[in-house]
Amino acid sequence: TLLRRLSLDLTGLPPTPEEVDAFVRDRSPQAYEKQVERLLASPHYGERWARHWLDIVRFAETNGHEFDFFKDEAWRYRDYVIRAFNSDLRYDRFVAEHIAGDLLPEPRLAPGGRHWDSPIGSGFLGLQEERNGATDLEEVRTEMRDSKIDVFGKAFLGLTIACARCHDHKFDPIPTADYYAL
């Protein structure tokens, strides 16, 4: 029961019968700690916990509107987030890569060293809903910018700042000028 709870909490997957047997047979005082370390090292750990972040930033592999065209390279951002969780990337670095990963003076290589990982973080700025076949392109661009600012505020500030689009925020120090500066 203990291993099942631990496995479901950390990876979202039940332990295999072999893993349960090995845990039950392990009589060492570090048996539980070994399982924690094994599960934290599992690629499934990043998959489980990345999904919460992907919900916050409204990750989708399609435009999410009308004809619902695919965002062909969206998977790169999804995999970046999973790698960030699996490599225990510091939160301050995670935030910096989201806001300006393509501009960082010391970009971070992905595991294996085949490509730069840092620039992929700023890909979250391109994940907003897009209308297809709109007649007022400036309205669509404005909606896209508003969506980016809304996601940024909720994800990184823990605030809904969209109301500052029209007026100074009533309860938090977010003036309209700061909204438009974003």
Phi, psi and chi 1 to 4 in degrees:
 res  aa     phi    psi   chi1   chi2   chi3   chi4
   1 THR       -  -42.7  -59.3      -      -      -
   2 LEU   -62.6  -46.3 -176.6   60.7      -      -
   3 LEU   -65.6  -38.5 -179.0   60.8      -      -
   4 ARG   -61.2  -47.0 -177.1  173.5  175.2   79.4
   5 ARG   -62.1  -45.3  -73.7 -179.4 -179.7  168.9
   6 LEU   -61.2  -46.4  178.7   65.4      -      -
   7 SER   -63.8  -44.4 -175.3      -      -      -
   8 LEU   -65.8  -38.4  -72.4  170.1      -      -
   9 ASP   -65.3  -44.3  -78.4  -12.5      -      -
  10 LEU   -86.4  -34.2  -67.8 -179.4      -      -
  11 THR  -119.6  -13.9   66.5      -      -      -
  12 GLY    78.0    6.5      -      -      -      -
  13 LEU  -122.8  144.6  -59.7  168.6      -      -
  14 PRO   -73.4  155.8   27.2  -33.5      -      -
  15 PRO   -71.5  153.4   26.1  -32.4      -      -
  16 THR   -75.4  160.3   65.2      -      -      -
  17 PRO   -56.9  -35.7  -26.8   34.8      -      -
  18 GLU   -66.4  -38.8  -63.9   78.9   22.3      -
  19 GLU   -66.7  -39.4  -69.0  167.0  -17.5      -
  20 VAL   -63.2  -46.9  172.7      -      -      -
  21 ASP   -59.7  -44.1  -71.2  -18.8      -      -
  22 ALA   -63.4  -39.9      -      -      -      -
  23 PHE   -66.3  -44.2  178.4   63.1      -      -
  24 VAL   -64.1  -38.2  170.3      -      -      -
  25 ARG   -74.7  -23.7  -76.9 -166.0  -46.8  -88.2
  26 ASP   -76.1  108.3 -172.3  -10.8      -      -
  27 ARG   -96.3    5.0  -61.4  -72.9 -179.0 -155.1
  28 SER   -72.6  153.3   71.6      -      -      -
  29 PRO   -64.0  -18.1  -10.1   16.4      -      -
  30 GLN   -97.4   13.9  -65.4   82.1   22.8      -
  31 ALA   -56.6  -46.8      -      -      -      -
  32 TYR   -66.2  -46.4 -176.3   77.2      -      -
  33 GLU   -59.3  -38.1  -73.0   80.3    6.6      -
  34 LYS   -61.8  -39.8  -74.1 -174.1 -139.8  172.4
  35 GLN   -68.5  -40.1  -66.5  -59.1  -44.8      -
  36 VAL   -58.9  -48.9  169.7      -      -      -
  37 GLU   -62.5  -41.3  -68.4  -59.0  -37.7      -
  38 ARG   -62.0  -43.8  178.3 -176.7   66.2   79.4
  39 LEU   -71.9  -36.2  -67.8  166.8      -      -
  40 LEU   -66.7  -28.1  -71.2  174.8      -      -
  41 ALA   -83.8   -9.1      -      -      -      -
  42 SER   -72.2  140.3  166.4      -      -      -
  43 PRO   -63.1  -20.2   17.2  -25.4      -      -
  44 HIS   -70.5  -23.0  -58.6  -59.6      -      -
  45 TYR   -59.6  -51.6  170.7   79.4      -      -
  46 GLY   -62.6  -37.4      -      -      -      -
  47 GLU   -63.5  -42.4  -66.7  166.1    0.4      -
  48 ARG   -65.1  -48.2  162.4  121.8  166.8   90.6
  49 TRP   -84.1  -25.4  -69.1   96.9      -      -
  50 ALA   -64.7  -30.4      -      -      -      -
  51 ARG   -61.5  -30.9   72.0 -173.1  178.0   97.2
  52 HIS   -67.5  -43.4  -61.7  -66.1      -      -
  53 TRP   -64.9  -41.4 -178.7 -102.9      -      -
  54 LEU   -62.1  -33.7  -66.2  172.3      -      -
  55 ASP   -65.2  -42.4  -75.4  -14.2      -      -
  56 ILE   -61.2  -42.7  -70.9  169.8      -      -
  57 VAL   -90.0   11.6  -62.7      -      -      -
  58 ARG    58.7   42.3  -59.8  178.1 -170.7  162.1
  59 PHE   -62.0  134.3  174.1   79.6      -      -
  60 ALA  -153.9  150.8      -      -      -      -
  61 GLU   -95.2    8.8  -66.3 -175.5   -7.3      -
  62 THR  -133.2  169.6   66.1      -      -      -
  63 ASN   -70.7  -20.3  -74.4  -16.0      -      -
  64 GLY    73.9   24.4      -      -      -      -
  65 HIS  -151.6  145.8 -153.6  -82.5      -      -
  66 GLU    41.3 -102.7  -65.5  166.9   -0.9      -
  67 PHE   -78.1  -12.5  -54.4  111.3      -      -
  68 ASP    56.4   56.6 -146.1   16.9      -      -
  69 PHE   -65.5  149.6  -65.0  112.7      -      -
  70 PHE   -76.8  144.9  -75.7   98.9      -      -
  71 LYS   -94.6   97.9  -66.5 -177.6 -177.2  -69.7
  72 ASP   -56.2  -32.8  -66.3  -32.3      -      -
  73 GLU  -105.0   11.4  -57.8  -66.3  -41.1      -
  74 ALA   -60.6  -30.9      -      -      -      -
  75 TRP   -59.5  -27.1   62.9  -88.4      -      -
  76 ARG   -63.1  -40.7  -67.6 -177.9 -170.3  -81.1
  77 TYR   -67.7  -44.5  174.7   77.1      -      -
  78 ARG   -55.7  -48.5  178.8 -159.9   63.0 -143.9
  79 ASP   -66.2  -33.8  -70.2   -0.4      -      -
  80 TYR   -60.2  -46.0  157.6   83.7      -      -
  81 VAL   -63.9  -42.5  174.4      -      -      -
  82 ILE   -60.5  -45.3  -68.0  169.1      -      -
  83 ARG   -62.5  -38.4  -76.5 -169.1  -56.0  -86.3
  84 ALA   -61.9  -43.4      -      -      -      -
  85 PHE   -66.8  -44.0  -85.1   89.0      -      -
  86 ASN   -67.9  -28.2  -79.5  -26.9      -      -
  87 SER   -95.2    5.1   65.4      -      -      -
  88 ASP    56.8   45.3 -160.8   21.6      -      -
  89 LEU   -60.5  132.1 -176.3   63.6      -      -
  90 ARG   -57.6  143.0  -70.7 -174.3  -13.7 -108.9
  91 TYR   -63.1  -40.4 -177.0   68.2      -      -
  92 ASP   -62.5  -36.5   62.2  -27.8      -      -
  93 ARG   -70.2  -40.4  179.0   65.4 -173.6 -149.8
  94 PHE   -57.3  -45.3 -173.3   68.3      -      -
  95 VAL   -64.7  -47.3  170.7      -      -      -
  96 ALA   -59.0  -40.9      -      -      -      -
  97 GLU   -67.7  -31.0  -70.6 -179.3    1.1      -
  98 HIS   -71.7  -39.3  -85.9   72.1      -      -
  99 ILE   -82.9  -38.0  -64.0  170.4      -      -
 100 ALA  -149.4   39.3      -      -      -      -
 101 GLY   -58.7  -27.4      -      -      -      -
 102 ASP   -82.2   -7.2   55.4  -29.1      -      -
 103 LEU  -115.9   -0.4  -58.9  173.9      -      -
 104 LEU   -65.7  137.1  -67.8  174.6      -      -
 105 PRO   -67.5  -27.2   20.4  -28.3      -      -
 106 GLU  -123.6   83.7  -64.3  178.3   19.3      -
 107 PRO   -65.3  155.6   19.4  -25.8      -      -
 108 ARG  -102.8  132.8 -174.5  175.7   53.4   83.7
 109 LEU   -80.0  147.2  -81.8  171.8      -      -
 110 ALA   -71.8  155.9      -      -      -      -
 111 PRO   -53.4  136.1  -24.8   32.9      -      -
 112 GLY    94.3  -16.5      -      -      -      -
 113 GLY    68.0   20.7      -      -      -      -
 114 ARG   -83.7  -23.9  -68.3 -170.5  -48.7  -96.6
 115 HIS  -155.1  164.6   65.1  -87.1      -      -
 116 TRP   -77.2  133.2  -65.0  110.0      -      -
 117 ASP   -91.7  -36.0 -128.6    9.2      -      -
 118 SER   -52.5  -46.9  -57.6      -      -      -
 119 PRO   -63.4  -25.4  -21.6   32.1      -      -
 120 ILE   -66.8  -29.6  -60.6  172.1      -      -
 121 GLY   -57.3  -39.0      -      -      -      -
 122 SER   -72.4   -3.7   57.4      -      -      -
 123 GLY   -62.8  -18.6      -      -      -      -
 124 PHE   -62.0  -22.2  102.3  100.3      -      -
 125 LEU   -69.7  -14.2  -66.1  168.1      -      -
 126 GLY  -104.9   14.2      -      -      -      -
 127 LEU   -96.8    5.9  -64.7  174.9      -      -
 128 GLN   -70.2  163.8   72.1  -77.6  -19.6      -
 129 GLU   -64.8  142.1  176.5 -175.9   18.3      -
 130 GLU  -129.0  131.3  -73.8 -177.0   49.7      -
 131 ARG   -81.8  142.9  -77.8 -161.1  -73.7  161.5
 132 ASN  -104.9  141.4  -54.9  -50.8      -      -
 133 GLY    65.4   30.0      -      -      -      -
 134 ALA   -71.1  148.3      -      -      -      -
 135 THR   -89.6  -26.4   54.7      -      -      -
 136 ASP  -111.5   93.2 -173.7  -16.0      -      -
 137 LEU   -64.7  -34.1  -67.1  179.4      -      -
 138 GLU   -66.9  -37.5 -167.8   54.0   41.3      -
 139 GLU   -62.6  -42.2  178.7 -176.5   -1.1      -
 140 VAL   -63.8  -44.5  171.2      -      -      -
 141 ARG   -61.4  -40.4  -74.4 -171.9 -162.9  105.6
 142 THR   -64.1  -43.8  -58.8      -      -      -
 143 GLU   -61.2  -40.3  -72.5  174.0    0.2      -
 144 MET   -65.1  -42.7  -72.2  170.9   56.4      -
 145 ARG   -64.5  -42.4  -74.9 -173.6 -153.9  111.1
 146 ASP   -61.7  -40.9 -176.4   51.5      -      -
 147 SER   -63.4  -42.2  177.5      -      -      -
 148 LYS   -61.8  -44.6  -71.8  176.8 -169.0 -178.6
 149 ILE   -66.0  -40.4  -68.1  168.8      -      -
 150 ASP   -61.7  -46.6 -172.5   42.1      -      -
 151 VAL   -64.5  -43.9  169.3      -      -      -
 152 PHE   -56.9  -49.1  170.1   82.3      -      -
 153 GLY   -61.5  -44.6      -      -      -      -
 154 LYS   -69.4  -41.5  -70.7  174.7 -179.5  173.8
 155 ALA   -74.3  -44.5      -      -      -      -
 156 PHE  -104.6  -21.8  -63.9  111.0      -      -
 157 LEU  -109.1  -16.2  -56.6  175.2      -      -
 158 GLY    68.5   27.3      -      -      -      -
 159 LEU  -129.2  146.6  -65.4  170.5      -      -
 160 THR   -92.0  110.8   54.8      -      -      -
 161 ILE  -109.9    4.4   59.1  175.7      -      -
 162 ALA   -62.7  -27.8      -      -      -      -
 163 CYS   -66.5  -22.5   58.3      -      -      -
 164 ALA   -70.6   -5.7      -      -      -      -
 165 ARG   -63.4  -33.8 -179.2  178.1  178.5 -175.8
 166 CYS  -109.4  -25.4  -58.2      -      -      -
 167 HIS  -156.5  160.7   56.1  -92.4      -      -
 168 ASP   -59.2  140.3  -71.2  -12.7      -      -
 169 HIS   -63.9  129.9 -154.7  -87.3      -      -
 170 LYS   -68.3  -43.0  -79.8 -178.4  156.4 -178.9
 171 PHE  -108.4  -10.6  -56.7  107.8      -      -
 172 ASP  -128.6  153.3  -63.1  -61.1      -      -
 173 PRO   -76.8   64.1   28.9  -34.0      -      -
 174 ILE  -119.1   92.4  -49.9  -71.4      -      -
 175 PRO   -77.4  160.1   23.5  -28.5      -      -
 176 THR   -55.7  -37.1  -55.7      -      -      -
 177 ALA   -60.2  -40.1      -      -      -      -
 178 ASP   -68.4  -37.9  -74.7   -7.5      -      -
 179 TYR   -58.1  -49.9  174.1   87.7      -      -
 180 TYR   -71.8  -23.9  -76.1   97.8      -      -
 181 ALA   -65.9  -36.4      -      -      -      -
 182 LEU   -64.2      -  -76.2  171.5      -      -
